[in-house]
Amino acid sequence: MKPRFAVCLDNSAYPVSLELHKIYRVLPDEDAERDGDIRIVDESGEDYLYPAKNFALIAVLESSFRMGSHCWGSQSRVGGTPSSQSVITVPFGEWEKSPRL
């Protein structure tokens, strides 16, 4: 399974745990998704459930993974700024209907 990522669109209820517009790793959790939540590895480095409406899932092109630090910056964790050609945003509810990259 390819890693999934989401960008934070609203951190107003969680300003310490989430940074607005930052890209976070998404962990699979079908039960949470059925309830309208999403499991995110947040600023603490741990995974927690957050309302899915606060995020937009993004598709990172496979070439971005191969480019490694050239795409994501020199940071050792996700949170750098990818180039506009390497990221496609997908509204949370539309993910399953979107074409696979």
CORBEL-V33280 format. One record per residue. D_FIRST is the distance of its C-alpha to the first C-alpha in Angstrom with 2 decimals. Layout:
((D_FIRST) (D_FIRST))
This chain:
((0.00) (3.80) (6.48) (8.80) (12.51) (15.79) (19.38) (22.10) (24.80) (27.04) (27.60) (31.15) (30.58) (28.60) (30.23) (29.82) (26.15) (24.85) (26.03) (26.62) (24.60) (22.36) (18.63) (16.70) (13.25) (11.98) (10.72) (9.73) (13.18) (14.17) (17.78) (18.15) (16.94) (19.46) (22.06) (21.47) (19.92) (16.88) (15.80) (16.41) (16.98) (20.53) (23.43) (24.11) (20.86) (20.16) (17.99) (20.11) (20.22) (21.73) (22.87) (20.28) (23.30) (23.59) (20.42) (19.10) (15.40) (15.02) (12.99) (13.21) (13.94) (12.38) (15.98) (16.04) (13.68) (16.01) (18.99) (18.14) (21.24) (22.97) (20.82) (20.21) (23.63) (24.76) (23.31) (21.23) (18.98) (17.52) (20.56) (22.12) (22.95) (20.87) (22.99) (23.44) (22.09) (18.62) (17.86) (18.07) (18.78) (17.88) (19.93) (18.07) (19.39) (18.55) (14.77) (14.20) (17.11) (16.11) (15.40) (12.02) (12.67))
